[in-house]
Amino acid sequence: MGSKCRWVWGRSPQILAFSLLLLGSPWGLSACRNTTPPGETEAQNQNTENRLVVENALLEQADADGNILWKLQAEEAVYSQDQKDATLTNLLGNLYEDGEVILSIQASGGQVINDGERIVLEAGVLVTDNRQGVVFETEQAEWQPGNNVLLITNALQARYPNGTLRADQGQYFIDRQDLELTEAVEIITVEPSLRLLGSKFNWLIADDRIIAETGLTIERYTDEALTARLRADRGEAQVAAQTITVSGNVLLNSSDPEIQFVSGAATWDLKAGVITGRETVQLTQTDENTQFRANQGRYNLNSQQAQLSGAVRGTGTNPPTALQANQVDWNLATEQVVATGNVVYEQSNPRVTLNGDRAVGNLAQNQVVVTGSPRKQVATEIVIP
């Protein structure tokens, strides 16, 4: 019966840096047979460059207390003369935390560099985070166990329970479950149905948060049809909570009806279908050429209703009209406008200005009724050229 042979080498006897177990392959390893003369064993396990070649090899690293940090099993391992580096074929591996497997690795080839300081994975790389069910696929990656990081340098694709993603490059900080994606990033979520595009994202997987600091585009789909597109300089999507917070040149375009929502900063509640602007809101109904500006505002994409407040000013173009008020409720489906507080309504041809407490009507069709109160009567100014 063959015996297991074990080599242990490292910089200090207190730290088990890198070890190798030779396991008997189905056809047996002569290097592990007690009956094989030492000279013949050495000849069978070295190539012409005096490198150690081992079949069905197990490599592992442990901490000072002997707890296994990671293991790699390879169909074949070819070691350098100083036995600090190894080239692996058809490898499988696990990363452990408190005795549990948190990361599983598979690749057609790879290299262990400098006693396991770096592990290069090549061709058919498959990495699974068992904590969240995320599966990464690429053709080139580098695993640095000491830094708890996985570097993906060649076209990353991934799938997870709630969608898929792709990027040209990525870094996965394994301990804090932070995936940094760069260049041509696309993230797709199933619930809610979103497509996120940008050049750099941080996906905090455990928190289900996606953060962009260098510009992003978010597309919202309903029954597989694109219904809204949001752009901003930076933003954060809390996927589970279905909330998106953005700032810097915020622009939302929505269809049916076609509207444009502009703000300096906004929050989009996807479940309620409401986007709320916190810094100077501009809302435009494209078909009717009607536009309102205000200090703050919110728009419900489902009910097509807007509430605007703070120095509200609206304009229509056919014919040219203007409406000012402290607050405006605008139903885009019926084109009905209700304005309250310090109302000023202006129209041309003939040029008329009305002042009052309240205005109701259709700004686009120049049909607005201004009313007053006991404290403030309607004032009318008509300019005849």
Secondary structure as GFF3:
##gff-version 3
##sequence-region A 1 385
A	DSSP	beta_strand	5	9	.	.	.	ID=ss1
A	DSSP	beta_strand	18	22	.	.	.	ID=ss2
A	DSSP	three_ten_helix	30	32	.	.	.	ID=ss3
A	DSSP	alpha_helix	38	44	.	.	.	ID=ss4
A	DSSP	beta_strand	53	62	.	.	.	ID=ss5
A	DSSP	beta_strand	68	79	.	.	.	ID=ss6
A	DSSP	beta_strand	86	97	.	.	.	ID=ss7
A	DSSP	beta_strand	100	113	.	.	.	ID=ss8
A	DSSP	beta_strand	118	129	.	.	.	ID=ss9
A	DSSP	beta_strand	134	144	.	.	.	ID=ss10
A	DSSP	three_ten_helix	145	147	.	.	.	ID=ss11
A	DSSP	beta_strand	149	154	.	.	.	ID=ss12
A	DSSP	beta_strand	156	160	.	.	.	ID=ss13
A	DSSP	beta_strand	163	167	.	.	.	ID=ss14
A	DSSP	beta_strand	169	173	.	.	.	ID=ss15
A	DSSP	beta_strand	178	189	.	.	.	ID=ss16
A	DSSP	beta_strand	194	204	.	.	.	ID=ss17
A	DSSP	beta_strand	209	212	.	.	.	ID=ss18
A	DSSP	beta_strand	216	222	.	.	.	ID=ss19
A	DSSP	beta_strand	225	232	.	.	.	ID=ss20
A	DSSP	beta_strand	234	238	.	.	.	ID=ss21
A	DSSP	beta_strand	243	254	.	.	.	ID=ss22
A	DSSP	beta_strand	259	269	.	.	.	ID=ss23
A	DSSP	beta_strand	274	277	.	.	.	ID=ss24
A	DSSP	beta_strand	281	285	.	.	.	ID=ss25
A	DSSP	beta_strand	290	294	.	.	.	ID=ss26
A	DSSP	beta_strand	296	300	.	.	.	ID=ss27
A	DSSP	beta_strand	305	317	.	.	.	ID=ss28
A	DSSP	beta_strand	320	331	.	.	.	ID=ss29
A	DSSP	beta_strand	336	347	.	.	.	ID=ss30
A	DSSP	beta_strand	351	362	.	.	.	ID=ss31
A	DSSP	beta_strand	367	371	.	.	.	ID=ss32
A	DSSP	beta_strand	379	383	.	.	.	ID=ss33
###
